[in-house]
Each structure stands twice: as C-alpha cells, then as structure tokens.
Amino acid sequence: MCGIVGYVGSSEKKEILLDGLKELEYRGYDSAGIAVIEGSNLNSFKAVGKLENLVEKAKSFKADSFGVAIGHTRWATHGKPTELNAHPHLGKKSYVVHNGIIENYQELKKELIAEGVTFLSQTDTEVIVHLFEKYSESSEPFEAFQKAIERLDGAYATLLITQDAPDTIFFAKHGSPMLIGFGEDGIYFASSDTAIIGKASEVYYLEDGEYGYAKGSDVAIFNKEGKVEFTKKPLSSDKVSAQKDGYRFFMEKEIYEQSTVIVDTMMGRVLDSEVVLDEIESGFFDGINAIKICACGTSYHSALAASYLFERMAKIRCDVEIASEFRYKEPLLSSDTLFITISQSGETADTLEALKMAKRAGLKSLTICNVDNSSIVRESDVALLTRAGIEKGVASTKAFATQTMLLWILAIYIAQLRESVSKEQIASEIEAMRHSPTVLKVTDALHSKIHRLSKRYLHGHGFFFIGRDLFYPLALEGALKLKEISYLHAEGYPAGEMKHGPIALADSNLFTVALMPKTLLYDKIKSNVEELSARDATILAISPESFELADDFIQTKYASHPMLEFFEMMVVTQLLALEISIRLGNDVDMPRNLAKSVTVE
Ligand code: G6P
C-alpha cells in the first residue's frame, strides 16, 4: 500500500512521476503528491483523492532541468486522508515519501517535539524528514540520512531529497518493496517495476536493510556489512499496461478475461495424460508429509479451496492460515511441512513475513503468485506463476480463478507423485481442466440475467452466501466480492452451520445466495436452504437443478465435475457483485478504503 516513485535526471520530471504513480495507483488512492528540486527551486503539489486531482493541480508545472523528484500515492494508515497528511512531507528544506509503517514514530515524534520541531501532519512518515534535518545540522547529508534510518523501527521504503544535496536521492528499504531502475535518461525508483517500464532498461530489486544514494548517474548501495556489490537485471521495454478495451470497469474486463488467462495458466502444465510443473525440481517433495498454506484476502479463499483438493486428491495433510494470524500465534512448524504462500501481488506484508518465519524454521517454500520478481517470488524456493496478466480491479477476480486452477494442477501433480489416485482419475481431472475455459466464458444471456436480477438486491439487511465443501470457500469469496465493491454487508458461511446461530437472522430481508452444485453434497445443501426458506429468507439459488423454493434462480450448465461447477458459480457471484455495485453508483475498480496491494501489516 502506498506507491512511491523517484527520479534523478534531466527529463521532464512531472510526467515521469505522474506516469509512474498512475501505474501504482492500485496501491492506494487516498491522496497523491510530488516534490521536485532543481537547483535552488523547490516545488511540491499534493491533492486528496485520486491521482487525477493531482494531475489537475499540477497542470501548468514543468520541471525539465537537471534535478531530483519524488512522488507518492497514499493508502492512509496514520492520519486521515487529508492534504496535510499527503506525502511528500516537508521539513525545512527536504522532502520525504514513505511506504510502510514506522512503529516507533510516537516515541520519535515526542523526542523531536521536545527539541522544538513542529509537526504538520498526523502521519508516522513525517518523523523521517525531521530526524534527517536534525542530524543534518552536524553531519553531511548521507551520514544524516544513515543516522535517521537507524532510528526507525517497522517497515519502510523511503525516498528523501534535500536542498543540501540537490543532485541526490537518498533511499532505504526495510520490509516494503522498492527497486532502482537504470535508464539512458536517469535513475528511477519505484515500488514496482510497472512504474518504470519503458523508461529504465535495467533494474535492481533492493533487499531489506539496504540503503544508499543516487547522485547524478552514480548509485551507491549499503547494508550493515558495508558497500553492496549489486547486479542489475534487464527490464523488458514492453509496456503491457492494461486498458479497459470497451468494458465499463477493469473488473468487468477481468471477469471476461478469465476464460483466456486460464489457458495461459494451464499452458505447458496440463498435458494429455499428466500434469507437469517444470518449476519444481525432482526430489523437491522428498520428505514432505504435510502442507501449510498462508495467504490473505481472496488468496486465502483459494487456499481454503485448495485444502480440500490436497487432502482429497493428493492425500496429504493440509491446513490453511490467514497470514496475519499465523505470524503471532507462535506456530509449531516441522520441516516435513511444505509452506505454500498464495499472493496476487507478491508483496502482501503479512504473507511475506509469514514466509520468512517459515523459512527461518527450515521449511521448504513454494508460492503461487501473479507477479514475477515480486518480494514473495524472490523469497520462495519455488514459484509457480499464475499468468493472469495485470489485474487492475481492486476486487480480485482473474487472479482468484488462476490461483485456484494452479492449485488444482498442483494437487494433481502431488497426487501423481504420491500415486494417490488412479490413472483414470487423473485422466478425468485433466479432461475437466480442459473444459474450464469454456465454463469461464461469460455469455450475454447470463450477464443480462444477472443485470436484471441485481435490482432486487440493493437493499435489505444483509447477505449470506452459503455453500458446503469446496463451495464454502467460494461462498466466502462471493461475499467478499460483494462487500468490497457494494459496501453491503455480506457473510460467507458453511451452509450446514447456519442452524447454529445465523439462522436467527432469517426473514425476507435476509438475502441468501445458495451455491447448490450437483456434483457435491447436493441433498445436504438443499436441506440447509429449505431450512432458511421455511423461515422466509429470500433465496437466490445458483444450481444446475431447478429449485422450487428459490425466489430467484440462476441455472448453471456444467454439472460434470465439482471444479467446473466451482468456476461457473464463481463467475455468477462475481457478476452479481459487479452489477449490484454499478447500480449503486460505486467506483467498482477503486472501492473506498481499499488498496490492491497491502504492504503494511
Ligand atoms: C488486498 C486486496 C485483495 C487481495 C489481498 C491479498 O486486500 O484488495 O484483493 O486478495 O490484498 O493480496 P495478495 O496480493 O497477497 O493476493
């Protein structure tokens, strides 16, 4: 959360910063700001809300002589989303941007206030610039920066510029992502490489504990051992930036894309009579007797679905944990457990830290991730990329579909290794996988039906999405989609558990979205839905089998395999959330209070 960019060079800086921030806006859009130093000129612009407000505000500003510039797009952690709390934060003659949380900021702030410093914002970040300026009184700028960084606890990726060194950007990374791009026209900094593609030709992904400066074209990196010899990696120049291509929202486009990106996920992995995963070296699973999966948000839901597949197909013990819970529960970890993380962005702070913990405990690690070169990919022993392409909508759709597909492939892969299922069963799983792209296709008929029906579901006192077995995680995901973009209260629940409490809420204003697959526990879920209907709950049934008690009914078509039913119902719940949100007039792609990549804990 929060995106940062920086640039040292002579090209027009405002455009470089705004272009980069546009690519990073998914990380937060509470406010945005830029600061530029060219010689003795110091300029900054900030605006609350989306980046377009900053673009408007800085419309007539130009900065094309040699100098340094930093920019930021914010997801508020400390302090409301106001202009005063927007980055860059100014000291007397220096600016700072920061992504992360400075955990000891209150203590530092107290100390600085006692020394006469006036704080303008409520942010944790502002302490960095004041600490720097305090140390600058008696030290050279780089030494002052080092001293300031040493005082910080918590997570940070930070850039600082100062009039005392107008040709230099100071940087430090600990826990939050940051990279340095090297281009013909200058040196770039960014939270993610999408912000500098097309500008820099080489890149270095900073490691935790690294800091340094870029002065003109000279970059020096240090860690606590001293100067770091770093190797740059080439960066592709193709800007594969996502466009809406005629869809109303990115989320809508991404729902429609699922039938094609799933083919990319399967490519080279799903063969005629077996699945292969070239990324996994032979022997990797030797000694592994259990799997633990850690993830957050939507990725956690795909993990839960996978746990059914791993135990059922691969006959391997599997448990799943929310990364933020796992980190502090003092978990007992044994080295015969494979630690799997799932992450669209590869940058989620809690998931990354959980992975580091597991590695410290000596566990082998594997990640299912959508972003190559992300922190989680770099930290993992094995990375299986989901190949969903850039996902822009904050509410995840195609990432979830491809994660679930890849986890299904992985379950079959392990089943093959452990010989836990017959050749015939593998053949039938593969056949079902090959059908998935068809199942994921959105038809006009389905979309318009959901559009019509969504009208009924704009009010009421809440939604329950219910399902059993694999369809319980899908119910959780359906409810999450709806709350993320419609702001209506929705809960996912195991259908069999409703009678242990939630059924007390049932009345006609309680909307129940019932996932009723034909291939898994149909009769059981049917009874659970009947119990709700008997108590007047309004039922939207999603099933291949018509259901006389349903108030609304969406008939699904592919009742030959649970995973095909899973994918088909997934699309229905995604479209339902989308249509409700559009009717309510919400910004589907940038829902309030959320960010796509959560790099703070
Ligand atoms: C945020 C996003 C969710 C995402 C979650 C985990 O909350 O808004 O869509 O599921 O982070 O992100 P990850 O990138 O690790 O999958």
Boltz pocket constraint, residues with backbone or C-beta under 6 A from the ligand:
constraints:
  - pocket:
      binder: B
      contacts: [[A, 296], [A, 297], [A, 298], [A, 299], [A, 342], [A, 343], [A, 344], [A, 345], [A, 346], [A, 347], [A, 348], [A, 351], [A, 394], [A, 395], [A, 396], [A, 594], [A, 595], [A, 596], [A, 597], [A, 598]]
      max_distance: 6.0
